[in-house]
Amino acid sequence: MPATGETHFSPDSTQLERARIFFGHASGNLLSLLVGGVIVGAVLMSAGTSMDRILAWGCTLVAGVIAMWLLEQHIRRTGLRADNFRGFLRSRIFAGGAISLIYGVSAFLMPSVNTHSEHTFLFLIMATLVTTVALGYSVMPAYYFTANALSVGPVTGWFLYLYLTTQDNYYLLMVSVSIVWQIIVLKKALMVSKTVIRNITLNQQLQQEIEENARTREAISHMAMHDDLTGLANRRYFEQTFARTLSQAERAKESFGILSIDLNDFKPVNDTYGHATGDHLLKIVAERLGRATRASDFCARVGGDEFAVLCTSIRSTADLQDITRKLKQELARPFEPDDNLVNASASIGWALFPEDGDNLTRLLACADRRMYADKQTYKKSRPAALI
């Protein structure tokens, strides 16, 4: 786990979030493109453009909008992921650029004379288109720069061509206005984009830090409630779990049991093989306890070589004795810590709530008495060679 306070932040997460915002704004934009097309068609008709040209242009625009809609549906079904969002972004920017170009070439459909007002209206439509795109898609400057280049760009070029061929100063004025407008609007839009992108980045970093702090708190909580060596619950966690179990049992008038477990002849293992082997032995004991107990049982290491098990759903003393026998058999099998054969075992005592006590102190005292009695029995019968 990373050190406390250390945040691993990937720029790709910001790029993916920007893509999600971008495609979220893209939804519902298609109708406005069609409305804009109707307005451009009206301007072309007012300028005297033939109906055949207007219809051909309109059909091309509709086909482009349908293609964009199909692309967006595919993206929505597939979903944005770290491995595909860049490809989808390129496709969407390309589709938006194609529609922008369709708008841009509309200027070339107009007659070259007596169309000052229509050309002015057309420029205003393109300027509005780019401004709307810049405001709505500020998270993706590449998109509105592409839209500007392919819509306002051709119109500006057409004005320049008309000035050069007709020497009409009106078109020189329109070229100047277009260039100044693009510089001002795109510069302002880029400033807005930088602010939006920076806020997204900061938000992503904040989310990362929140998640990191949550993981750190979880790790600290785990460390406070678990034994570092074996990973089992520690005494504090055991006592808290006992309190909850006791409260539930009292309300439901149910029984539960406690097992007190102490390894036999653990000290000779440390003395003979060293504390590292002794620690390894404790880890193996913890693993066996986890395998031999039921899913509802709660295992804890409460001391050096002392363990405890909280057994719920116990109906009688016989149930506890059955669990005790199973654990004794599991812990009597030879251990091999660090490739050393160790014939260890465990003494186990039990106590049943409420027959043997109504609180932790009394129940543990009862379980410990039976555990020590079991240990005395072991000492009387143990073999001469312990390890």
C-alpha angles and dihedrals in degrees: 000000000000118000118269112281094014113126123197104206123181120201087213089070089058091048090051092048090050089051091051091051091046094053090043090059092043090066110098095014094107096077091056089053090056092046089051088051091055090052092049089048090054091051091050091049091049090052091055100255112161117259092236091060093045092050092047090050092046094049090050090052093048090049090051092049091049090050090051091049091052090049092051091049090052091049091048092051094045097043128218115279135167090259099051111027095090092055091047091049092053091049093048093047090048091051092048090048091052092054091045088054090051088055091045097053090054087085090065091058093066124093112257096233136063093006103111095125093045092049089050091051091047092052090049090052092051092045090050090048093053094043091051091048092047092051096042097043102035089137089068113046091174088066099054093039088055091047090051095048093050100041110028091029097064091043091052090047091050091052090051091050091050091050092050093048100039102025086223106159090207089074092048087054090049091050090052093046091048094051094046091046092052093049094050099040097042092046091052091044091052091052090052090048092052090052093048093046091047090052091050090050092049091048091051091049090048091051089050091051092048091051091046091050090049090052090047092051090047091050092048091048090049091050091049092052103037139063112252095217104045102019091231122130114280128229093272093053090045092054092049092049090048090054092053092045092049092050092050093046092050092051094045094036090233133145130239135173143222126213121201112202127190125177116237118236095354092150094063089056091057092043094049104037104018135252094285090063090044090054090049089052091054090052091052090049090053091050092050092049089053092051097043099046126074124259090252094053121097119220125197140172105227100173145355099305095351123111135178134201126201109208118197129187091043116156102180147356088268091064091055092046090052091053090046093053092049092051093047090053092048093048093044093066113102117270126217108199110174089353091299115130108230123181099205132154140178139241114222133194129184141203131190127214124255099004096058099033146330100228139041096260094054095042093049091047090053093046091047092052091054091044092053090047088052090049091053089052089051093050091053092051103033119122122251093246108057101176 
